[in-house]
Amino acid sequence: MVSKVEKDRAIDTFSDYINDETRVSPAERELINFEVALIGKMIEAREKKGLSQRQLAEISGVKQPAIARLEALRATPQIDTLFKVLYPLGYTIEIVPIREKAATT
């Protein structure tokens, strides 16, 4: 069990926080990393298509402020919203098996 002193120690960076298992579980860390990667790819796809957030809003039916919140990681996207935004960018979502980590020997 982690003592209160260990849990209350100062955290200087986001990296320190996210890698502190007393504050963020491995599952939570994976979720955060997934969201960051997903939204990063969404922004990259939008910019590659030469679209502004406003233009993406018009063609996706998702309001521009909602797209801005997603891109700023201030909102967790709902699945239906992701489909609406990703489809005009030429992407979709699928479930794939977790890749086995390479053995480190």
C-alpha positions, 0 to 999 in steps of 0.5 A, spaced: 500 500 500 502 506 498 503 511 504 499 518 504 506 521 504 508 518 497 502 519 494 502 527 496 509 528 493 510 534 489 509 532 481 513 537 477 511 535 470 505 532 466 510 526 465 511 525 472 503 525 473 501 520 468 507 515 470 505 515 477 501 509 478 499 512 485 495 517 481 494 514 474 492 506 473 495 503 467 488 503 464 487 510 465 494 511 462 493 507 456 486 511 455 489 518 455 495 515 450 489 513 446 485 519 446 492 524 444 494 519 439 487 519 436 486 526 436 493 528 433 491 523 427 484 527 426 488 534 426 493 531 422 487 528 417 484 535 417 490 539 416 492 534 410 485 535 407 486 543 407 480 544 412 479 549 417 475 547 423 469 551 421 469 547 414 470 540 417 464 542 422 460 544 415 461 537 412 461 533 418 454 536 422 458 537 428 459 544 431 465 548 430 466 549 438 465 541 439 471 540 434 475 545 437 474 542 444 476 535 441 482 538 438 484 541 445 483 535 448 478 538 453 472 533 451 472 526 450 469 524 444 463 520 443 463 514 438 458 517 434 461 524 434 468 521 432 464 517 426 461 524 424 468 527 424 472 522 421 468 520 415 469 526 411 476 526 413 476 519 409 477 515 416 473 510 420 474 506 427 475 499 427 477 494 433 483 490 432 487 485 436 492 488 441 499 487 438 503 483 443 509 487 446 516 485 443 520 481 448 526 485 450 531 480 452 
